[in-house]
Amino acid sequence: MYPETQKPYGIYVHGLGSGAASSTKSSLCTHLKEYEWIAPEVTEDPYESVAIIDEWAQTFKPALIAGTSLGGFYTLFANYTEAVKIAVNATFQMEIALRKLGYGHYQYSCERENGEKQYTIDEPMIRKFIQFRQEKNIVLGKRNLAIFSTADELIGRENSKKSAAALEETGFEIVWCDKFGHRLNERAVKKISEWLG
């Protein structure tokens, strides 16, 4: 699937409505060149998606697992303790974000490997996230960072603060970053780079 590399692997987990071809992965490749970045394609099913990440982690033995938005949520639960974990704008209570977006059909923002063009937000999907969070525990990595934007236009400041408080209780270091919104941008990537040292 991926060639052998001299660099340690970094796994990037994309957000809702995106795919493995996300432009965010390209940004990580540009600004965190010390890792060989790879990206599984996840779905709107938390059970299926975390299982995919776990399989990739066991295969590639990454030094770092990073995810944004929904991918940040999945990163929290990935059952791999040997990597550094970084979650960006991860909404711990996914049902809040999904209900804010609203029920309906949405177009993916990039080409998906499986060819799918759209996804659906509905109440059964939301209830699956609630059930998943109730059944599963967050798994800590070697080091654990959660970055939240002070201006997240999708999640909102209050919901971000609730997620930050929940993650801090589990052992994540919390960093607030301004001048970026919900999507990971260059400023946030630089914060990650600084934190990694």
Summary of the structure (lengths in Angstrom):
residues: 197
radius of gyration: 15.4
end to end distance: 29.9
largest distance: 45.0
contacts: 645
relative contact order: 0.17
helix: 40%
strand: 19%
